[in-house]
Amino acid sequence: MAYHVSTSPHVRDAKTTRQLMTDVLIALLPAAAAGAVWFGLHALLLEIVCVAAAVGFEYLFQKGMKREVTAFDGSAAVTGLLLAMNLPSQFPVWKALLGVAFAILVVKQLYGGLGQNFMNPALGGRVFLSISFAGSMTNFSLAGGSLAAAKISETVSSATPLALAEEGVISLKDVFLGTTLGVIGETSALLLILGGVYLLVRKVIQIHIPLAYLGSFLIMMIIFSPNHFDVQYLAGQLFGGGLMLGAFFMATDYVTSPITEKGKILFGVLLGVLTAIFRLYGSSAEGVSYAIIIGNLLVPLIEKVTRPVAFGREGKKHGKKE
């Protein structure tokens, strides 16, 4: 009889990485497609280029380093699409390629590839671009001839989308449906929620992190924001910006989130608290990306304090710790 010896945690699932990533891509496609239709051809170009570049960079790196090629398992494509969905619709293509290269080569591959990265690669790429090209990342100008340009005036297109929603300049209906300003893939809260529900039904993700994230964020905003129970303000905060995209698609990343149930809840609460702090007291109206990255860095500590106590020696005896 042969025994298979491996290190913990011993987590098994019948689904392959490719199947899981295919489900994530399916869940993202409605919001990505809506963003391309709403913002125009350049937005679609960014999505295509980022996905192709992510797969290409991963393939070339793995071939060059003589590693097993896993570029076509779908994880690189998900990273590329998520990064594109986090970009303004008129973002220069060459800058997007730099962001993809940083996400794939630095955040993911230099730390050993899939399963070894310490932060979400797409968010790492977004923050890299935000620091390197702050002007381009906050430029929400619209392409002439796009559906968005036909509806939204140029006097509004340079303002922060989340701030406009809070102030009531953009209706909550527009924010919920996605017919407003913003980055390519985070404008439609409805389509992102539907994508999240799809992932829950397919059991790709669990509800713990999104629910703890959104719930704790809402509680923080009610307690500490000057608007408190203002429904317009709270709905604008929930549906505006990258909160839904982050809660369902990036905070739930298998590699950079806790595996214990208590850890997932604690992780989600941490993200909600951090996001609220950044939005209320930070210089930016957003904060989701930085909150998730900080949470990613604290995952080892979260798992340490939420690890189930074993029975037996140095564990539990008769239900009590020895």
N, C-alpha and C positions, 0 to 999 in steps of 0.2 A: 504494500500500500504506500502510495506517495503522498507526502504532506507538503502543502504549500505554506511557506513561512514568509510573512511580511510584517512590516511595522504598522502600528495603529495610526489613524482610526480605520477600522475595517468596515467601510461603508460600501455597499454593493447596490447596483441598480441595473435593471435589464436594458435600459436605454443607453445607446452609445452617445458619444460626444456629438457626432454628426446629427443624430436625431434630435437631441436637445437644442442644438444651435439652429436647426431647421425650424423648430417650433418658435424660437425667439425671432428669427427672421420673418416668419409668417405673422407673428404678433406685431412686429414693427412696421410691416409693409403698408397697412392702411394709413397710418400717420405720415410715413415717409412719402407715399404717393400723393396724399392730400397737400403736403408741403410743396411738392414739385408742381402740382397743378395750380396752387394758390400763388406761389412766388415766381413761377416761370421756368424757362429752360435752363438758366444758370444754376438754379437750385438742383434740378435733375442732374445736370452735369457734375456738380459737386458730389452728389450721392454716388453716381457711377464711378467717378474717379477715385473717391476715397475707398470704396469697396475693392475695386481692382488693385489699387496701390497697396492696400493692407495685405491682400492675398499675395501680391507680387513681392513685396518686401519680406514677408515671412518665408516664402519659398526660396528666394535668393539667399537669405541669411542661413537657413537650414542646409541648403545645398553647399554653400560656401564653408560652413562649419562642419560639414559631413555628419549632420544629425539626421535623425528620422524626419522625413518631410510630412508635416501634419497641416500644411497650409490650406488644404482643401477640406478640413473637417468642419468648417463653418465658423469657427471661433474668430478667425481673422476677419471674415466677412462681417460678422456682427460688430466687431470693433470699428471697422471702417464705416459701416452704416450709422452706428451710434455717434461717431465723431462728426460725420456729415450732418446729422440731425441736430447737432449742437452748434452749428455754424450759421451766421447770418446769410441770407440768400445771395448777396452780392460779394461774398468773401472771395478773394483772389485764389485761383486754383493752385498756384505755386506755393502759397502759404499753407493751404490745406494739405499739400503733399508733405511739407515739413512736419505738420502736426501728426500725420499718419506715421511717418518715419519714426518720430519720437515715441508714439504710442506702441508701435510694434517692436521696434529695435531696442529702445532703451527700457521702457517700462515692462515689456513682456519677455522678449527673447534674451536680453542680457542677464535676466534673473532665472533663466532656465526654461522659458516657454510656458505653455498652458499648464496651470496648476501651481506655478512657482512665483508669479508676479505678486507684489505686495500691495498694489493698488489697482483699481479698475483702469485698464489701458486707455479706453476712450476718454475717461475723465482726466487722466494724466496728460493726454494729448490736448484736450481742451484748455486745461490750466496753462500748459506750456504756450499755447497760442495766445491766451489772454494776457500773459506776462510779456510775451515777445511782441505782439501786435495788438495792443490794447485798443487803438483807434479802429482798426478793421473789425475787431470782435464786438465793438459797440456801435458799429455803423449799420443801421437798419434801413438804409435807403432802398428804394424799390425799383425793379426793372420796368422800363416803359413798356406798356402793352400787357403786363401781367394783370391777373385778376385783382391782386392786392393793390397795385398802383391805380387801378380804375376806381377803387372804393376809398382808399385812404389818401388824404391830401399830403403834400410834401411838408406842410407846416407841422405835421404830426410824426412823420416817418423818421425823424432823427431822435425822437424822445425814447426813453426807456419804456418798453412795452408793459412791463409789470407795473411801473409807476402810473402809466395811463389808465390801466385797468382799475387800480386802487382809487384813482381820482374820479372815475366815472366818465372819462373822456371816451373810452371804448366800452361798449356795453358788455355786460356779463354773458349775454347770449353769444356775442362774437368771440369772446374769450373761450367759452365752453366748446363752441363748434370749430374754432380755429380760423375764422375769417378776420384776422387781426394781425398786428405786427408780432415779431419775435424771430427766433431762430427757426430753421427749416422744419424741424420735426417736433417741436415742443408746444406749438400753438394750439393744437386741437386736444383739449382735455378729454373730450368724448372718445375720440379714437384711441388715445393712449389708455384710457380706462378699459375700453373694450379689449385692447390688446393684452392688458394685465389680466382681465377675466379669462381670456383664452389660455394664458399661461397657467392660471390657477386650475382651470378645468382639466388641462393636460397634465397637471401635477408637475410642471417644470419648476414652479416656485411655490412657496407656501405663503399664507396670508400674514404670518407673524410680523415680518419686517415692514411691508407696506402699511399695515394697520397701525402698528406702533409708531411708525414714522409720521404718518398723516395725523393720527390722533394726538400725539404729543405736540406736534407743531401747532395744531389748532388750539389746544389748551394754552400753550405759551402765548399765542397771539391774543387770545381772549383776556388773559391775565395782564400781560405787559404792554400790549399796544395801546396807544391813546384812544383808539376807536372801540376797543373792547368788543361789545356784542353787535357792532355794525355789520349787518349781513352783507352789504355791498362790498365792504372792505375785506371781510373774511373770505368771501367767495372769490374775490379778485386775487387774494393771496394763495388760495388753494389751487385755483385753476390757471392762474397766470404763471409765467416763468417756467422753470424746468422741474417743478416739484413732482408732477405726475410721471414724467419721463424718468426722473431719478428714483422715485419710490418703487416703481414696478420693474424697471429694466436695468438699473445700474446698482442700486443698493442691494439687490437680490443676487448679484453675481456670486456664483458658487465659490470661486477661489478667494474672494476678498471679503466674504461675510462669514459670521460664525456658523457652526454646524449644530450647536445645541439649541433647543427650543428657547430656553431662558436667555441664552446668548443672543438669539435673533431678536427677542423682545427688547433686551437691554440695548442692543445695537440700534434698533429702530428708534427707541426713545432718545438715545444720544444724538442721532441725526436730526430728529425733530427739534430738539433743544438748540443744537448748533445752528440749524438753518434759521430758526426764529431769531436767535441772537444776531446773526449776520445781517438779516433783513432789517431788524429793528435798529441796530446800533452801528452797523458797518457802513462803509462809504458806498457800497454797491447795493442795488435793490434785490440782487439775486442771492447767492450763498449756497445753493444746493451742491455744486461741484466741490467746493472746499469742505463742506460738512461731510460729504461721503468719503473724501480722501482722508480726512482726519480720522473718521470712523474706521476706515480700512487699516490705518496704522495702529489703531488700538485693538484690533480684533484678537491678536494673541493674548492680550491681557484679559479681554472679555471672556475668551474661552477658558482661560485659567481659572477665573473666579466663578464661572458657571458650569464647570466640569462636574458631572455626576460623581458622587463619592462612592468608591468601590466597596463591596462587602469583603470582609476578611481582614487580614493583617493590615494595619495602618488604614483601615477603611471603616466599615460599620459593623457593629456587633449588637444584635438584638435591636436594630433600628437606631442605635446611637453610635456616635463617633467614638472610636477608641482613644 
